[in-house]
Each structure stands twice: as C-alpha cells, then as structure tokens.
C-alpha cells in the first residue's frame, strides 16, 4: 500500500510519516519511507523547482514506488506534490492500494513556525518560486484526499490515530 502525504513545506509530512512508519514497523509490517527532499537530492534534482522539474520528480517517485511496491507492506511517501495531476497519476497507478493524506495548514501559520527558515528565505528573495508562497508556484489543494488533517489544530497523536483508523476501516489493515 502507498500512503502519500501531501501538503506545503512545514505542514508535518515528515513528522507524521516518521510516526506512522514507526508504528507500522513495530506492528510487524515492512515499511519503506520515501522523502521528497531526499529523493530529489539522491537523483541530482536539487535546486530545480520549475513546474516541469517538480512534475518530473513526482513522476520519478511514482515510478520508484511502482518498482518496489511488492517488496514492502507499506510505502510511505512524504512529498509536497503540489499538482493534482501527479496525485491523480499516483492514484491511477496504485488504484485501491493508494491512500492520499492532505496535511492542511494555513500559510500564515507555516510562515510563523518556519522551522527550516524556508519561508523566511523566500521572503528575502533567496528562494524563488517557493511552492504555495509565490504566485508562480501555486499549491493545488487536493480534490478528494482520503484523509485531510488540519495540522495546526490537531496534535501529532490524534493525527496518527486518525490515519490508523482510516487504514483499518477503509483499507482493512489489521493492526
């Protein structure tokens, strides 16, 4: 099963995917985690944030997941994936074995809590076309995510519990 976390930078994708990975692994499942930033770095795609480069990177992540999907019970993907077209492709590729989780957090909260200082750098002009921050790089809100979590209003434990409940109820996962 592919569990695809999407949301703006700082919305909690890595934090929640780490927690979910640990819980699933402790339960006995084999789990692989794909982090969008690390994936891009490993494939020499850093500093390429045009729409075309982002789409290409997301398509490469989908292809990578397709190649390894039979090696793991779960593949957890944490990537901004700002375009509906790539999320639709992932859903079409993995069909019933795809769970999309939209981590929703208002931009002003993300800017205020800017742990990586990315929004601060974008405000200074050091980062061009930051997704969801600059008008040239919009983040397209998912049309039909399987799970939507307001991460500014939901603590980590509650968020993970919500995800696990959906995995059990909708996908028949036995924990």
N, CA, C and O atoms as a DFTB+ gen file, in Angstrom:
700 C
 N C O
     1  1       0.829      -1.179       0.000
     2  2       0.000       0.000       0.000
     3  2       0.875       1.245       0.000
     4  3       1.887       1.308       0.697
     5  1       0.472       2.231      -0.788
     6  2       1.163       3.506      -0.869
     7  2       0.390       4.511      -0.031
     8  3      -0.797       4.731      -0.268
     9  1       1.042       5.116       0.933
    10  2       0.447       6.165       1.756
    11  2       1.162       7.455       1.372
    12  3       2.346       7.632       1.659
    13  1       0.428       8.351       0.721
    14  2       1.006       9.537       0.088
    15  2       0.633      10.790       0.879
    16  3      -0.508      11.249       0.826
    17  1       1.603      11.340       1.611
    18  2       1.396      12.589       2.344
    19  2       1.682      13.758       1.411
    20  3       2.725      13.794       0.759
    21  1       0.761      14.711       1.345
    22  2       0.942      15.913       0.552
    23  2       0.568      17.124       1.399
    24  3      -0.321      17.056       2.247
    25  1       1.253      18.220       1.156
    26  2       0.984      19.456       1.880
    27  2       2.167      20.393       1.714
    28  3       3.232      19.995       1.242
    29  1       1.968      21.624       2.103
    30  2       3.029      22.621       1.975
    31  2       4.225      22.299       2.870
    32  3       4.129      21.498       3.800
    33  1       5.342      22.937       2.568
    34  2       6.531      22.783       3.391
    35  2       6.217      23.214       4.823
    36  3       5.683      24.300       5.053
    37  1       6.553      22.359       5.772
    38  2       6.315      22.663       7.174
    39  2       4.980      22.208       7.709
    40  3       4.669      22.450       8.875
    41  1       4.175      21.549       6.878
    42  2       2.833      21.139       7.312
    43  2       2.833      19.876       8.167
    44  3       1.812      19.549       8.773
    45  1       3.955      19.160       8.231
    46  2       4.045      17.979       9.088
    47  2       4.207      16.660       8.366
    48  3       4.054      15.601       8.974
    49  1       4.513      16.701       7.089
    50  2       4.628      15.458       6.303
    51  2       5.690      14.524       6.877
    52  3       5.416      13.346       7.107
    53  1       6.884      15.029       7.109
    54  2       7.972      14.181       7.622
    55  2       7.668      13.703       9.036
    56  3       7.878      12.533       9.354
    57  1       7.180      14.590       9.878
    58  2       6.875      14.230      11.266
    59  2       5.843      13.109      11.329
    60  3       6.060      12.099      11.998
    61  1       4.727      13.285      10.636
    62  2       3.673      12.270      10.692
    63  2       4.068      10.990       9.976
    64  3       3.717       9.900      10.427
    65  1       4.792      11.099       8.868
    66  2       5.209       9.878       8.171
    67  2       6.219       9.094       9.019
    68  3       6.207       7.863       9.008
    69  1       7.083       9.793       9.746
    70  2       8.016       9.107      10.661
    71  2       7.255       8.354      11.750
    72  3       7.548       7.191      12.028
    73  1       6.282       9.018      12.361
    74  2       5.482       8.383      13.416
    75  2       4.737       7.166      12.879
    76  3       4.739       6.101      13.496
    77  1       4.100       7.336      11.725
    78  2       3.348       6.235      11.134
    79  2       4.263       5.069      10.787
    80  3       3.922       3.910      11.022
    81  1       5.428       5.384      10.225
    82  2       6.392       4.325       9.880
    83  2       6.780       3.538      11.127
    84  3       6.800       2.307      11.098
    85  1       7.083       4.222      12.208
    86  2       7.499       3.548      13.439
    87  2       6.397       2.649      13.988
    88  3       6.672       1.528      14.416
    89  1       5.163       3.122      13.980
    90  2       4.045       2.321      14.490
    91  2       3.819       1.094      13.620
    92  3       3.657      -0.012      14.135
    93  1       3.809       1.281      12.309
    94  2       3.589       0.144      11.406
    95  2       4.730      -0.875      11.510
    96  3       4.486      -2.081      11.499
    97  1       5.957      -0.397      11.611
    98  2       7.110      -1.307      11.728
    99  2       7.058      -2.084      13.047
   100  3       7.345      -3.281      13.071
   101  1       6.694      -1.412      14.140
   102  2       6.589      -2.088      15.440
   103  2       5.478      -3.129      15.439
   104  3       5.524      -4.096      16.199
   105  1       4.483      -2.928      14.586
   106  2       3.374      -3.868      14.476
   107  2       3.752      -5.077      13.626
   108  3       3.006      -6.055      13.570
   109  1       4.899      -5.016      12.969
   110  2       5.378      -6.147      12.195
   111  2       5.311      -5.983      10.692
   112  3       5.655      -6.908       9.955
   113  1       4.875      -4.826      10.222
   114  2       4.811      -4.593       8.789
   115  2       6.173      -4.156       8.261
   116  3       6.957      -3.527       8.971
   117  1       6.439      -4.502       7.001
   118  2       7.641      -3.979       6.345
   119  2       7.262      -2.635       5.722
   120  3       6.267      -2.514       5.009
   121  1       8.091      -1.631       6.017
   122  2       7.761      -0.262       5.628
   123  2       8.963       0.403       4.989
   124  3      10.086       0.300       5.484
   125  1       8.716       1.086       3.887
   126  2       9.728       1.910       3.231
   127  2       9.217       3.346       3.254
   128  3       8.031       3.600       3.046
   129  1      10.112       4.262       3.505
   130  2       9.731       5.666       3.543
   131  2      10.455       6.407       2.424
   132  3      11.665       6.260       2.253
   133  1       9.709       7.199       1.668
   134  2      10.271       7.997       0.579
   135  2      10.026       9.461       0.923
   136  3       8.881       9.912       0.961
   137  1      11.094      10.194       1.171
   138  2      11.008      11.614       1.473
   139  2      11.331      12.390       0.205
   140  3      12.364      12.159      -0.422
   141  1      10.452      13.307      -0.170
   142  2      10.610      14.048      -1.421
   143  2      11.927      14.798      -1.516
   144  3      12.565      14.789      -2.569
   145  1      12.350      15.453      -0.428
   146  2      13.607      16.206      -0.450
   147  2      14.805      15.282      -0.655
   148  3      15.684      15.566      -1.468
   149  1      14.831      14.181       0.083
   150  2      15.952      13.237      -0.047
   151  2      15.951      12.572      -1.414
   152  3      17.010      12.366      -2.008
   153  1      14.780      12.241      -1.910
   154  2      14.675      11.617      -3.228
   155  2      15.262      12.541      -4.292
   156  3      16.036      12.106      -5.145
   157  1      14.891      13.806      -4.235
   158  2      15.393      14.782      -5.205
   159  2      16.916      14.904      -5.101
   160  3      17.603      14.960      -6.121
   161  1      17.438      14.943      -3.889
   162  2      18.891      15.046      -3.695
   163  2      19.616      13.817      -4.232
   164  3      20.667      13.933      -4.861
   165  1      19.051      12.649      -3.981
   166  2      19.688      11.405      -4.420
   167  2      19.698      11.252      -5.935
   168  3      20.523      10.521      -6.483
   169  1      18.791      11.934      -6.604
   170  2      18.725      11.837      -8.053
   171  2      19.160      13.130      -8.734
   172  3      18.774      13.416      -9.867
   173  1      19.977      13.908      -8.013
   174  2      20.570      15.138      -8.552
   175  2      19.547      16.084      -9.149
   176  3      19.750      16.636     -10.230
   177  1      18.446      16.267      -8.436
   178  2      17.420      17.179      -8.915
   179  2      17.283      18.401      -8.002
   180  3      16.330      19.167      -8.144
   181  1      18.217      18.594      -7.071
   182  2      18.085      19.724      -6.160
   183  2      18.185      21.047      -6.924
   184  3      18.808      21.133      -7.982
   185  1      17.568      22.042      -6.367
   186  2      17.559      23.396      -6.924
   187  2      16.845      23.488      -8.269
   188  3      17.027      24.467      -8.994
   189  1      16.051      22.507      -8.608
   190  2      15.267      22.572      -9.835
   191  2      13.803      22.561      -9.428
   192  3      13.211      21.505      -9.208
   193  1      13.231      23.752      -9.332
   194  2      11.875      23.867      -8.826
   195  2      10.911      24.468      -9.839
   196  3       9.907      25.071      -9.461
   197  1      11.209      24.307     -11.111
   198  2      10.236      24.715     -12.121
   199  2       9.084      23.712     -12.063
   200  3       9.230      22.620     -11.513
   201  1       7.951      24.088     -12.628
   202  2       6.810      23.174     -12.650
   203  2       7.199      21.859     -13.320
   204  3       6.837      20.784     -12.841
   205  1       7.929      21.943     -14.419
   206  2       8.340      20.734     -15.145
   207  2       9.236      19.847     -14.286
   208  3       9.078      18.627     -14.281
   209  1      10.177      20.454     -13.557
   210  2      11.089      19.680     -12.711
   211  2      10.340      19.033     -11.548
   212  3      10.638      17.901     -11.164
   213  1       9.373      19.751     -10.992
   214  2       8.576      19.197      -9.893
   215  2       7.731      18.025     -10.390
   216  3       7.667      16.981      -9.742
   217  1       7.090      18.203     -11.532
   218  2       6.303      17.112     -12.109
   219  2       7.182      15.897     -12.386
   220  3       6.811      14.769     -12.060
   221  1       8.334      16.127     -12.982
   222  2       9.259      15.028     -13.288
   223  2       9.682      14.301     -12.014
   224  3       9.698      13.071     -11.978
   225  1      10.023      15.051     -10.976
   226  2      10.435      14.432      -9.720
   227  2       9.302      13.586      -9.135
   228  3       9.530      12.467      -8.673
   229  1       8.089      14.123      -9.156
   230  2       6.952      13.367      -8.629
   231  2       6.690      12.117      -9.452
   232  3       6.374      11.068      -8.892
   233  1       6.815      12.210     -10.774
   234  2       6.633      11.022     -11.622
   235  2       7.715       9.978     -11.350
   236  3       7.451       8.777     -11.400
   237  1       8.928      10.439     -11.064
   238  2      10.012       9.505     -10.712
   239  2       9.717       8.815      -9.377
   240  3      10.017       7.633      -9.208
   241  1       9.136       9.545      -8.441
   242  2       8.763       8.936      -7.160
   243  2       7.702       7.863      -7.387
   244  3       7.782       6.778      -6.810
   245  1       6.714       8.159      -8.221
   246  2       5.677       7.168      -8.534
   247  2       6.311       5.926      -9.167
   248  3       5.994       4.800      -8.783
   249  1       7.199       6.132     -10.131
   250  2       7.865       5.004     -10.797
   251  2       8.695       4.190      -9.801
   252  3       8.700       2.960      -9.843
   253  1       9.387       4.882      -8.917
   254  2      10.193       4.203      -7.891
   255  2       9.291       3.356      -6.989
   256  3       9.608       2.203      -6.696
   257  1       8.177       3.925      -6.556
   258  2       7.242       3.185      -5.706
   259  2       6.683       1.966      -6.434
   260  3       6.516       0.900      -5.841
   261  1       6.396       2.132      -7.719
   262  2       5.890       1.009      -8.511
   263  2       6.923      -0.116      -8.565
   264  3       6.570      -1.292      -8.486
   265  1       8.199       0.249      -8.699
   266  2       9.266      -0.761      -8.771
   267  2       9.422      -1.544      -7.478
   268  3       9.734      -2.734      -7.515
   269  1       9.212      -0.906      -6.347
   270  2       9.483      -1.562      -5.057
   271  2       8.216      -1.963      -4.302
   272  3       8.307      -2.499      -3.197
   273  1       7.045      -1.715      -4.874
   274  2       5.805      -1.927      -4.132
   275  2       5.603      -3.358      -3.651
   276  3       4.941      -3.567      -2.634
   277  1       6.141      -4.330      -4.337
   278  2       5.963      -5.712      -3.903
   279  2       6.958      -6.127      -2.828
   280  3       6.861      -7.228      -2.285
   281  1       7.917      -5.255      -2.516
   282  2       8.931      -5.556      -1.505
   283  2       8.507      -5.131      -0.098
   284  3       9.156      -5.502       0.881
   285  1       7.440      -4.367       0.008
   286  2       7.023      -3.804       1.298
   287  2       5.513      -3.905       1.465
   288  3       4.761      -3.925       0.491
   289  1       5.091      -3.968       2.719
   290  2       3.659      -3.886       3.008
   291  2       3.173      -2.448       2.793
   292  3       2.080      -2.219       2.277
   293  1       4.006      -1.489       3.198
   294  2       3.661      -0.076       3.072
   295  2       4.829       0.718       2.527
   296  3       5.977       0.503       2.915
   297  1       4.528       1.633       1.630
   298  2       5.495       2.642       1.197
   299  2       4.860       3.980       1.573
   300  3       3.781       4.336       1.098
   301  1       5.557       4.700       2.433
   302  2       5.061       5.990       2.897
   303  2       5.831       7.077       2.169
   304  3       7.054       7.169       2.275
   305  1       5.099       7.899       1.429
   306  2       5.698       8.977       0.637
   307  2       5.354      10.307       1.305
   308  3       4.190      10.586       1.591
   309  1       6.374      11.117       1.549
   310  2       6.182      12.454       2.116
   311  2       6.781      13.449       1.130
   312  3       7.995      13.648       1.083
   313  1       5.907      14.069       0.346
   314  2       6.373      14.985      -0.699
   315  2       5.313      16.078      -0.890
   316  3       4.117      15.799      -0.808
   317  1       5.737      17.291      -1.138
   318  2       4.779      18.381      -1.315
   319  2       3.778      18.027      -2.413
   320  3       2.578      18.240      -2.238
   321  1       4.237      17.502      -3.518
   322  2       3.402      17.150      -4.682
   323  2       2.284      18.167      -4.894
   324  3       1.114      17.873      -4.652
   325  1       2.652      19.360      -5.344
   326  2       1.687      20.457      -5.403
   327  2       0.648      20.371      -6.511
   328  3      -0.306      21.149      -6.520
   329  1       0.812      19.449      -7.435
   330  2      -0.083      19.418      -8.587
   331  2      -1.024      18.226      -8.547
   332  3      -0.606      17.094      -8.301
   333  1      -2.295      18.494      -8.793
   334  2      -3.311      17.453      -8.786
   335  2      -2.993      16.364      -9.810
   336  3      -3.288      15.191      -9.581
   337  1      -2.401      16.742     -10.922
   338  2      -2.119      15.768     -11.980
   339  2      -1.195      14.648     -11.501
   340  3      -1.369      13.495     -11.896
   341  1      -0.219      14.971     -10.659
   342  2       0.688      13.915     -10.184
   343  2      -0.001      13.046      -9.140
   344  3       0.202      11.832      -9.109
   345  1      -0.811      13.659      -8.288
   346  2      -1.538      12.863      -7.296
   347  2      -2.568      11.970      -7.982
   348  3      -2.794      10.839      -7.551
   349  1      -3.197      12.474      -9.052
   350  2      -4.125      11.644      -9.826
   351  2      -3.394      10.473     -10.483
   352  3      -3.910       9.356     -10.528
   353  1      -2.198      10.737     -10.989
   354  2      -1.412       9.662     -11.603
   355  2      -1.053       8.591     -10.568
   356  3      -1.110       7.395     -10.853
   357  1      -0.684       9.037      -9.369
   358  2      -0.358       8.068      -8.310
   359  2      -1.597       7.232      -7.977
   360  3      -1.508       6.013      -7.835
   361  1      -2.738       7.884      -7.855
   362  2      -3.976       7.156      -7.532
   363  2      -4.326       6.166      -8.652
   364  3      -4.722       5.032      -8.382
   365  1      -4.178       6.601      -9.899
   366  2      -4.471       5.727     -11.038
   367  2      -3.484       4.557     -11.095
   368  3      -3.863       3.435     -11.431
   369  1      -2.231       4.823     -10.771
   370  2      -1.198       3.786     -10.808
   371  2      -1.428       2.717      -9.745
   372  3      -1.319       1.525     -10.030
   373  1      -1.744       3.136      -8.529
   374  2      -1.824       2.196      -7.407
   375  2      -3.252       1.798      -7.035
   376  3      -3.461       0.931      -6.187
   377  1      -4.220       2.432      -7.669
   378  2      -5.642       2.104      -7.516
   379  2      -6.066       1.985      -6.042
   380  3      -5.895       2.935      -5.277
   381  1      -6.608       0.843      -5.642
   382  2      -7.119       0.681      -4.276
   383  2      -6.001       0.609      -3.238
   384  3      -6.269       0.643      -2.037
   385  1      -4.770       0.512      -3.685
   386  2      -3.633       0.461      -2.765
   387  2      -2.985       1.827      -2.577
   388  3      -1.786       1.924      -2.315
   389  1      -3.782       2.875      -2.711
   390  2      -3.291       4.248      -2.590
   391  2      -4.147       4.998      -1.587
   392  3      -5.374       5.005      -1.685
   393  1      -3.496       5.626      -0.629
   394  2      -4.183       6.440       0.368
   395  2      -3.512       7.810       0.381
   396  3      -2.332       7.929       0.711
   397  1      -4.268       8.838       0.022
   398  2      -3.733      10.202      -0.043
   399  2      -4.115      10.963       1.221
   400  3      -5.286      11.030       1.596
   401  1      -3.113      11.527       1.863
   402  2      -3.316      12.283       3.093
   403  2      -2.888      13.725       2.860
   404  3      -1.716      14.008       2.612
   405  1      -3.848      14.620       2.943
   406  2      -3.584      16.043       2.767
   407  2      -3.395      16.687       4.135
   408  3      -4.301      16.696       4.968
   409  1      -2.194      17.226       4.347
   410  2      -1.908      17.936       5.586
   411  2      -2.120      19.420       5.326
   412  3      -1.323      20.084       4.664
   413  1      -3.198      19.899       5.861
   414  2      -3.670      21.254       5.629
   415  2      -3.226      22.149       6.781
   416  3      -3.503      21.866       7.947
   417  1      -2.543      23.218       6.441
   418  2      -2.126      24.189       7.441
   419  2      -2.062      25.552       6.758
   420  3      -1.440      25.683       5.704
   421  1      -2.697      26.570       7.346
   422  2      -2.684      27.887       6.725
   423  2      -1.265      28.425       6.539
   424  3      -0.387      28.214       7.376
   425  1      -1.065      29.119       5.433
   426  2       0.248      29.662       5.108
   427  2       0.782      30.562       6.207
   428  3       1.972      30.507       6.516
   429  1      -0.069      31.393       6.808
   430  2       0.428      32.299       7.850
   431  2       0.975      31.533       9.053
   432  3       1.925      31.990       9.688
   433  1       0.398      30.383       9.374
   434  2       0.903      29.546      10.470
   435  2       2.245      28.936      10.074
   436  3       3.172      28.887      10.883
   437  1       2.348      28.474       8.833
   438  2       3.608      27.886       8.361
   439  2       4.733      28.922       8.377
   440  3       5.857      28.621       8.778
   441  1       4.423      30.130       7.943
   442  2       5.428      31.203       7.938
   443  2       5.863      31.516       9.361
   444  3       7.051      31.714       9.617
   445  1       4.914      31.562      10.286
   446  2       5.208      31.861      11.693
   447  2       6.075      30.767      12.333
   448  3       6.981      31.063      13.112
   449  1       5.790      29.509      11.998
   450  2       6.500      28.373      12.606
   451  2       7.639      27.850      11.735
   452  3       8.019      26.686      11.866
   453  1       8.166      28.635      10.894
   454  2       9.142      28.303       9.853
   455  2      10.428      27.662      10.395
   456  3      11.474      28.309      10.452
   457  1      10.340      26.398      10.786
   458  2      11.468      25.693      11.398
   459  2      12.691      25.629      10.482
   460  3      13.819      25.817      10.938
   461  1      12.474      25.368       9.208
   462  2      13.588      25.249       8.252
   463  2      14.037      26.609       7.709
   464  3      15.019      26.685       6.971
   465  1      13.333      27.669       8.067
   466  2      13.631      29.032       7.606
   467  2      13.476      29.182       6.088
   468  3      14.083      30.066       5.483
   469  1      12.671      28.326       5.485
   470  2      12.469      28.392       4.036
   471  2      11.583      29.576       3.657
   472  3      11.861      30.275       2.683
   473  1      10.530      29.797       4.417
   474  2       9.645      30.917       4.111
   475  2      10.370      32.249       4.334
   476  3      10.178      33.211       3.590
   477  1      11.197      32.280       5.363
   478  2      11.998      33.476       5.624
   479  2      12.928      33.758       4.446
   480  3      13.074      34.902       4.017
   481  1      13.549      32.710       3.935
   482  2      14.438      32.861       2.775
   483  2      13.657      33.267       1.526
   484  3      14.147      34.039       0.702
   485  1      12.438      32.741       1.395
   486  2      11.592      33.106       0.251
   487  2      11.191      34.579       0.344
   488  3      11.167      35.280      -0.667
   489  1      10.880      35.046       1.544
   490  2      10.524      36.452       1.735
   491  2      11.684      37.370       1.356
   492  3      11.471      38.466       0.838
   493  1      12.914      36.917       1.615
   494  2      14.104      37.710       1.298
   495  2      14.493      37.597      -0.174
   496  3      15.392      38.304      -0.630
   497  1      13.831      36.719      -0.917
   498  2      14.145      36.535      -2.324
   499  2      15.244      35.523      -2.573
   500  3      15.698      35.363      -3.706
   501  1      15.679      34.835      -1.521
   502  2      16.735      33.827      -1.664
   503  2      16.205      32.538      -2.294
   504  3      16.954      31.800      -2.935
   505  1      14.933      32.277      -2.111
   506  2      14.290      31.117      -2.737
   507  2      13.250      31.678      -3.698
   508  3      12.333      32.396      -3.298
   509  1      13.408      31.342      -4.947
   510  2      12.469      31.803      -5.983
   511  2      11.362      30.765      -6.164
   512  3      11.611      29.561      -6.120
   513  1      10.173      31.238      -6.363
   514  2       9.030      30.378      -6.688
   515  2       8.768      29.276      -5.664
   516  3       8.513      28.132      -6.039
   517  1       8.827      29.610      -4.386
   518  2       8.529      28.614      -3.357
   519  2       7.064      28.196      -3.469
   520  3       6.166      29.033      -3.550
   521  1       6.850      26.897      -3.470
   522  2       5.521      26.328      -3.670
   523  2       4.560      26.816      -2.586
   524  3       4.833      26.722      -1.389
   525  1       3.439      27.335      -3.046
   526  2       2.404      27.790      -2.144
   527  2       2.643      29.165      -1.557
   528  3       1.766      29.719      -0.895
   529  1       3.811      29.717      -1.790
   530  2       4.166      31.021      -1.241
   531  2       4.205      32.078      -2.333
   532  3       3.711      33.192      -2.158
   533  1       4.796      31.713      -3.459
   534  2       4.857      32.622      -4.602
   535  2       3.717      32.301      -5.574
   536  3       3.354      31.139      -5.761
   537  1       3.171      33.327      -6.176
   538  2       2.035      33.145      -7.093
   539  2       2.387      32.293      -8.303
   540  3       1.513      31.633      -8.865
   541  1       3.649      32.294      -8.714
   542  2       4.054      31.496      -9.878
   543  2       4.139      30.005      -9.558
   544  3       4.226      29.175     -10.464
   545  1       4.115      29.671      -8.275
   546  2       4.227      28.270      -7.852
   547  2       3.097      27.924      -6.893
   548  3       3.326      27.777      -5.692
   549  1       1.884      27.795      -7.408
   550  2       0.758      27.502      -6.513
   551  2       0.759      26.059      -6.028
   552  3       1.331      25.170      -6.661
   553  1       0.113      25.851      -4.903
   554  2      -0.148      24.503      -4.409
   555  2      -1.627      24.247      -4.677
   556  3      -2.490      24.978      -4.189
   557  1      -1.911      23.213      -5.450
   558  2      -3.293      22.865      -5.772
   559  2      -3.854      21.968      -4.668
   560  3      -3.405      20.838      -4.476
   561  1      -4.836      22.493      -3.955
   562  2      -5.459      21.745      -2.860
   563  2      -6.032      20.437      -3.429
   564  3      -6.730      20.469      -4.442
   565  1      -5.750      19.298      -2.800
   566  2      -6.285      18.025      -3.295
   567  2      -7.815      18.039      -3.382
   568  3      -8.502      18.532      -2.487
   569  1      -8.319      17.487      -4.475
   570  2      -9.770      17.459      -4.701
   571  2     -10.462      16.420      -3.825
   572  3     -11.515      16.697      -3.251
   573  1      -9.887      15.241      -3.719
   574  2     -10.529      14.153      -2.979
   575  2      -9.518      13.349      -2.165
   576  3      -9.339      12.158      -2.423
   577  1      -8.859      13.964      -1.197
   578  2      -7.925      13.166      -0.398
   579  2      -8.694      12.137       0.431
   580  3      -9.853      12.353       0.788
   581  1      -8.048      11.037       0.727
   582  2      -8.677      10.023       1.569
   583  2      -8.756      10.507       3.017
   584  3      -9.677      10.164       3.758
   585  1      -7.767      11.311       3.396
   586  2      -7.709      11.872       4.747
   587  2      -7.241      13.317       4.621
   588  3      -6.324      13.620       3.859
   589  1      -7.874      14.193       5.369
   590  2      -7.452      15.588       5.433
   591  2      -7.284      15.947       6.904
   592  3      -8.183      15.716       7.713
   593  1      -6.136      16.507       7.245
   594  2      -5.845      16.834       8.637
   595  2      -5.372      18.277       8.723
   596  3      -4.427      18.666       8.037
   597  1      -6.020      19.065       9.557
   598  2      -5.560      20.426       9.846
   599  2      -4.467      20.293      10.906
   600  3      -4.759      20.149      12.093
   601  1      -3.230      20.340      10.476
   602  2      -2.116      20.083      11.390
   603  2      -1.881      21.212      12.383
   604  3      -1.185      21.012      13.379
   605  1      -2.437      22.383      12.143
   606  2      -2.310      23.457      13.123
   607  2      -3.342      23.314      14.243
   608  3      -3.254      24.010      15.254
   609  1      -4.316      22.422      14.073
   610  2      -5.370      22.246      15.067
   611  2      -5.414      20.836      15.646
   612  3      -6.229      20.550      16.524
   613  1      -4.547      19.958      15.163
   614  2      -4.574      18.561      15.584
   615  2      -3.183      18.142      16.044
   616  3      -2.209      18.301      15.310
   617  1      -3.092      17.611      17.250
   618  2      -1.786      17.174      17.758
   619  2      -1.345      15.905      17.026
   620  3      -2.161      15.209      16.423
   621  1      -0.073      15.623      17.087
   622  2       0.513      14.506      16.348
   623  2      -0.185      13.183      16.678
   624  3      -0.543      12.433      15.770
   625  1      -0.378      12.896      17.949
   626  2      -1.009      11.633      18.343
   627  2      -2.402      11.458      17.764
   628  3      -2.758      10.371      17.309
   629  1      -3.190      12.528      17.780
   630  2      -4.542      12.469      17.208
   631  2      -4.479      12.278      15.703
   632  3      -5.290      11.546      15.135
   633  1      -3.528      12.925      15.056
   634  2      -3.386      12.806      13.602
   635  2      -3.041      11.371      13.216
   636  3      -3.635      10.815      12.292
   637  1      -2.093      10.776      13.913
   638  2      -1.694       9.397      13.616
   639  2      -2.852       8.440      13.890
   640  3      -3.086       7.501      13.128
   641  1      -3.568       8.685      14.974
   642  2      -4.725       7.834      15.297
   643  2      -5.771       7.908      14.177
   644  3      -6.337       6.887      13.787
   645  1      -6.022       9.103      13.668
   646  2      -6.979       9.278      12.573
   647  2      -6.524       8.493      11.339
   648  3      -7.331       7.823      10.693
   649  1      -5.246       8.577      11.021
   650  2      -4.708       7.853       9.864
   651  2      -4.861       6.348      10.062
   652  3      -5.318       5.644       9.161
   653  1      -4.485       5.859      11.229
   654  2      -4.585       4.424      11.502
   655  2      -6.038       3.949      11.448
   656  3      -6.316       2.860      10.947
   657  1      -6.962       4.762      11.963
   658  2      -8.383       4.391      11.907
   659  2      -8.855       4.249      10.465
   660  3      -9.563       3.298      10.135
   661  1      -8.467       5.188       9.603
   662  2      -8.871       5.111       8.192
   663  2      -8.224       3.898       7.523
   664  3      -8.879       3.195       6.753
   665  1      -6.952       3.647       7.809
   666  2      -6.281       2.476       7.228
   667  2      -6.986       1.186       7.624
   668  3      -7.128       0.274       6.810
   669  1      -7.422       1.114       8.866
   670  2      -8.117      -0.086       9.334
   671  2      -9.521      -0.190       8.741
   672  3      -9.908      -1.247       8.242
   673  1     -10.285       0.907       8.795
   674  2     -11.675       0.867       8.358
   675  2     -11.834       0.825       6.849
   676  3     -12.594       0.009       6.328
   677  1     -11.131       1.690       6.147
   678  2     -11.314       1.807       4.695
   679  2     -10.506       0.780       3.913
   680  3     -10.940       0.306       2.864
   681  1      -9.333       0.442       4.427
   682  2      -8.428      -0.438       3.681
   683  2      -8.282      -1.813       4.301
   684  3      -7.565      -2.655       3.760
   685  1      -8.940      -2.062       5.413
   686  2      -8.926      -3.375       6.013
   687  2      -7.598      -3.796       6.626
   688  3      -7.333      -4.987       6.787
   689  1      -6.771      -2.824       6.964
   690  2      -5.483      -3.137       7.591
   691  2      -5.736      -3.625       9.006
   692  3      -6.511      -3.024       9.750
   693  1      -5.081      -4.713       9.373
   694  2      -5.215      -5.280      10.721
   695  2      -3.986      -4.910      11.540
   696  3      -2.866      -5.311      11.222
   697  1      -4.214      -4.142      12.595
   698  2      -3.100      -3.740      13.462
   699  2      -3.085      -4.549      14.735
   700  3      -2.217      -4.348      15.584
